[in-house]
Amino acid sequence: MTTFSLTLESKMNTDDEFHLYVGATRYYLGRMTYAVDDFVRTLVRKWSTLSEQTRSIICRDIEEQFELDDVARARGDQYKPLCIVTGK
């Protein structure tokens, strides 16, 4: 049996960091669950340790989603990118 152990001394390489934090940000955008709050708290806590590339792409992705959401709201669309729950 293989066991995996992650210690506090373990460090993520830049590619792993990028895929984890950018991927999670993209996944959680528009969702409304307690997991979003947990992720955001972690992201805020780790923000200063993330690479400039990772921070830049996360900011870009969030800004793009707000722009798409603003357009959808201005048109009166039923679907709004930053609100997965119908009718909100």
C-alpha positions in Angstrom: 0.0 0.0 0.0 1.3 3.5 -0.9 0.9 6.3 1.6 1.2 9.9 1.0 2.4 12.3 3.6 2.5 16.1 3.3 4.5 17.9 5.8 4.5 21.6 6.6 8.0 21.8 5.1 6.7 20.6 1.7 6.7 23.3 -0.9 4.7 23.5 -4.0 6.5 24.3 -7.2 5.3 27.2 -9.3 3.4 25.0 -11.8 1.6 23.1 -9.0 0.7 26.4 -7.2 -0.6 27.8 -10.5 -2.8 24.9 -11.3 -4.1 24.6 -7.8 -5.0 28.2 -7.1 -6.0 29.3 -10.6 -8.0 26.2 -11.1 -9.8 26.5 -7.8 -10.5 30.2 -8.4 -12.1 29.4 -11.8 -14.1 26.5 -10.2 -15.4 28.6 -7.3 -16.3 31.7 -9.3 -20.1 32.1 -9.3 -20.7 29.3 -6.8 -22.5 29.9 -3.5 -21.4 27.3 -0.9 -19.5 27.3 2.3 -16.5 25.8 0.4 -16.2 29.2 -1.5 -15.7 31.0 1.8 -13.1 28.4 2.9 -11.2 28.7 -0.3 -11.2 32.5 -0.3 -9.9 32.5 3.3 -7.1 30.3 2.2 -6.4 32.4 -0.9 -6.2 35.5 1.2 -3.9 33.9 3.7 -1.5 32.6 1.0 -1.8 35.5 -1.4 1.6 37.1 -0.6 3.4 33.8 -1.1 1.9 33.1 -4.6 3.9 33.9 -7.7 3.3 37.1 -9.6 2.0 35.0 -12.5 -0.5 33.2 -10.4 -1.8 36.4 -8.7 -2.0 38.2 -12.1 -4.1 35.4 -13.7 -6.4 35.1 -10.7 -7.0 38.9 -10.8 -7.6 38.8 -14.5 -10.0 35.9 -14.3 -12.0 37.6 -11.5 -12.2 40.9 -13.4 -13.3 39.2 -16.6 -16.1 37.4 -14.7 -17.3 40.7 -13.1 -17.4 42.3 -16.6 -19.4 39.3 -18.0 -21.7 39.5 -15.1 -22.2 43.3 -15.5 -23.1 42.8 -19.2 -25.5 40.0 -18.4 -27.3 42.1 -15.7 -27.4 45.1 -18.0 -29.1 43.0 -20.7 -31.5 41.5 -18.2 -30.2 37.9 -18.8 -31.7 35.2 -16.6 -28.2 33.6 -16.3 -25.6 35.7 -14.6 -22.0 34.4 -14.5 -21.4 35.2 -10.9 -24.7 33.8 -9.5 -25.2 30.1 -10.1 -28.5 30.0 -8.2 -31.4 30.7 -10.6 -33.3 33.9 -10.0 -30.7 35.7 -8.0 
